[in-house]
Amino acid sequence: MAGPQKLGFLGLGIMGYPMAKNLLRAGYSVTVYNRTREKAEELARNGATVADSPTEVGRRASVIFLCLGDSDSVCQVAEKLLESVQPGSIVVDCTTISPTVSRAIGERFRKRGIAFLDAPCSGSKAGATKGTLTFMVGGDREGFERIGEYLRAMGEKIFYLGGPGMGLQAKLTQNLIGALIFQAMAEGFVLARKAGLAPSSVLEVLQASVARAPLIDAKLPPVLARRFEPNFSLKWMHKDLGLMLESGRQLGVPLPATALVHELFGASVAMGHGEEDFAAAITLLETLAGVEVSEPVPDSPRLES
Ligand SMILES: NC(=O)c1ccc[n+]([C@@H]2O[C@H](COP(=O)([O-])OP(=O)(O)OC[C@H]3O[C@@H](n4cnc5c(N)ncnc54)[C@H](OP(=O)(O)O)[C@@H]3O)[C@@H](O)[C@H]2O)c1
């Protein structure tokens, strides 16, 4: 059942576009804004109202979702929203950004009587499309309770983690573990392939062991198929690794393996893979080892003379 609130959605990228579409599908009235306007216009066909600026979304909507790229983009858009959002409204940031930056932005909204929640998500493009995302929410509980119905239109699992920035801390924890599992997968499969094993056989062995991981099940097939169009781009995973290190420094937690993976993924970004899926990070190791993680070509039958 659609509530009476008017919704806003800013940032219609890989995640934001299907998330906003699911809000429209659930019957909500949604004003959308995207820096590249064409993507917003596509959503107008699904009933969205297209705004010319973030300020216009702030004037029209009282529950406003953001799904932008990084901390800088959220700071820029927040400045515009602060010009127009009405007291009593609520801003929900689904972008993965620095918890410190998020707390500072949230404080500025709260001073104007506007609630602010960090609500990063996981589930990638497929979860955003199917409406099965997981949300990790930080901020005041009353604000969290006000947005439950909207999060349920976009996701399945919704966690309240505590005060401002705690949703982001949970999200960074999850991506830290995911990035390190990926690096373990890359090293294991490059070694196995160099030894002459077929990756599909190694995957079967892995799936019968305690080292199995859903992330490997999801990321190995595109590696084998050499298909790196982005579900979650390498530049954003690299950004998240930087945020984990920032958090580790602030909290006095050494993160040695994370630091190494940050550098390795940074090298892959420097090689031009930033806009590809983060699975493309395996290509750095493949280049160093002189092997590609793909199925071995069967030996050609020997020709009898
Ligand atoms: N993809 C995933 O699997 C996934 C999963 C969980 C969390 N996340 C996080 O969710 C966020 C969005 O991810 P995504 O994959 O949807 O990224 P994306 O496809 O790159 O989309 C980024 C969006 O932000 C907009 N944007 C970027 N900089 C801006 C600025 N300075 N001012 C205004 N708009 C700006 C882009 O507008 P344009 O269209 O004009 O470029 C686009 O709409 C990121 O923080 C990411 O780390 C992603």
The ligand as an SDF file (V2000), in Angstrom:
LIG
                    3D

 48 52  0  0  0  0  0  0  0  0999 V2000
   26.7480   -1.9880   -8.0610 N   0  0  0  0  0  0  0  0  0  0  0  0
   26.7270   -2.7030   -6.9380 C   0  0  0  0  0  0  0  0  0  0  0  0
   26.7510   -3.9470   -6.9600 O   0  0  0  0  0  0  0  0  0  0  0  0
   26.6630   -2.0270   -5.5900 C   0  0  0  0  0  0  0  0  0  0  0  0
   26.2150   -2.7910   -4.5080 C   0  0  0  0  0  0  0  0  0  0  0  0
   26.1400   -2.1750   -3.2630 C   0  0  0  0  0  0  0  0  0  0  0  0
   26.5100   -0.8520   -3.1000 C   0  0  0  0  0  0  0  0  0  0  0  0
   26.9640   -0.1320   -4.1700 N   0  0  0  0  0  0  0  0  0  0  0  0
   27.3180    1.2790   -3.9530 C   0  0  0  0  0  0  0  0  0  0  0  0
   26.1930    2.0440   -4.3760 O   0  0  0  0  0  0  0  0  0  0  0  0
   26.6390    3.2600   -4.9900 C   0  0  0  0  0  0  0  0  0  0  0  0
   26.1210    3.3130   -6.4280 C   0  0  0  0  0  0  0  0  0  0  0  0
   26.6580    2.2080   -7.1300 O   0  0  0  0  0  0  0  0  0  0  0  0
   26.3320    1.9760   -8.6800 P   0  0  0  0  0  0  0  0  0  0  0  0
   26.9230    0.6530   -9.0270 O   0  0  0  0  0  0  0  0  0  0  0  0
   24.8920    2.2210   -8.9340 O   0  0  0  0  0  0  0  0  0  0  0  0
   27.2180    3.1470   -9.3290 O   0  0  0  0  0  0  0  0  0  0  0  0
   27.0470    3.8770  -10.7340 P   0  0  0  0  0  0  0  0  0  0  0  0
   26.3660    3.0080  -11.7180 O   0  0  0  0  0  0  0  0  0  0  0  0
   28.3850    4.4100  -11.0580 O   0  0  0  0  0  0  0  0  0  0  0  0
   26.0500    5.1050  -10.4170 O   0  0  0  0  0  0  0  0  0  0  0  0
   26.4730    6.2430   -9.7440 C   0  0  0  0  0  0  0  0  0  0  0  0
   25.3700    7.2860   -9.7910 C   0  0  0  0  0  0  0  0  0  0  0  0
   25.8080    8.4730   -9.1120 O   0  0  0  0  0  0  0  0  0  0  0  0
   25.6930    9.5850  -10.0030 C   0  0  0  0  0  0  0  0  0  0  0  0
   26.7580   10.5350   -9.6740 N   0  0  0  0  0  0  0  0  0  0  0  0
   28.0840   10.2670   -9.5410 C   0  0  0  0  0  0  0  0  0  0  0  0
   28.7540   11.3910   -9.2110 N   0  0  0  0  0  0  0  0  0  0  0  0
   27.8330   12.3830   -9.1330 C   0  0  0  0  0  0  0  0  0  0  0  0
   27.8870   13.7610   -8.8300 C   0  0  0  0  0  0  0  0  0  0  0  0
   29.0600   14.3620   -8.5220 N   0  0  0  0  0  0  0  0  0  0  0  0
   26.7500   14.4870   -8.8350 N   0  0  0  0  0  0  0  0  0  0  0  0
   25.5800   13.8950   -9.1570 C   0  0  0  0  0  0  0  0  0  0  0  0
   25.4390   12.5890   -9.4420 N   0  0  0  0  0  0  0  0  0  0  0  0
   26.5600   11.8430   -9.4260 C   0  0  0  0  0  0  0  0  0  0  0  0
   25.8100    9.0030  -11.3890 C   0  0  0  0  0  0  0  0  0  0  0  0
   25.2530    9.8900  -12.3340 O   0  0  0  0  0  0  0  0  0  0  0  0
   25.5790    9.7200  -13.9140 P   0  0  0  0  0  0  0  0  0  0  0  0
   24.5650    8.7470  -14.4450 O   0  0  0  0  0  0  0  0  0  0  0  0
   25.4170   11.0820  -14.4640 O   0  0  0  0  0  0  0  0  0  0  0  0
   27.0070    9.2190  -14.0160 O   0  0  0  0  0  0  0  0  0  0  0  0
   25.0070    7.7170  -11.2210 C   0  0  0  0  0  0  0  0  0  0  0  0
   23.6310    7.9760  -11.2650 O   0  0  0  0  0  0  0  0  0  0  0  0
   28.1720    3.2700   -4.8570 C   0  0  0  0  0  0  0  0  0  0  0  0
   28.5250    3.9460   -3.6770 O   0  0  0  0  0  0  0  0  0  0  0  0
   28.5130    1.7870   -4.7320 C   0  0  0  0  0  0  0  0  0  0  0  0
   29.7250    1.5950   -4.0320 O   0  0  0  0  0  0  0  0  0  0  0  0
   27.0230   -0.6900   -5.4210 C   0  0  0  0  0  0  0  0  0  0  0  0
  1  2  1  0
  2  3  2  0
  2  4  1  0
  4  5  1  0
  4 48  2  0
  5  6  2  0
  6  7  1  0
  7  8  2  0
  8  9  1  0
  8 48  1  0
  9 10  1  0
  9 46  1  0
 10 11  1  0
 11 12  1  0
 11 44  1  0
 12 13  1  0
 13 14  1  0
 14 15  2  0
 14 16  1  0
 14 17  1  0
 17 18  1  0
 18 19  2  0
 18 20  1  0
 18 21  1  0
 21 22  1  0
 22 23  1  0
 23 24  1  0
 23 42  1  0
 24 25  1  0
 25 26  1  0
 25 36  1  0
 26 27  1  0
 26 35  1  0
 27 28  2  0
 28 29  1  0
 29 30  1  0
 29 35  2  0
 30 31  1  0
 30 32  2  0
 32 33  1  0
 33 34  2  0
 34 35  1  0
 36 37  1  0
 36 42  1  0
 37 38  1  0
 38 39  2  0
 38 40  1  0
 38 41  1  0
 42 43  1  0
 44 45  1  0
 44 46  1  0
 46 47  1  0
M  CHG  2   8   1  16  -1
M  END
$$$$
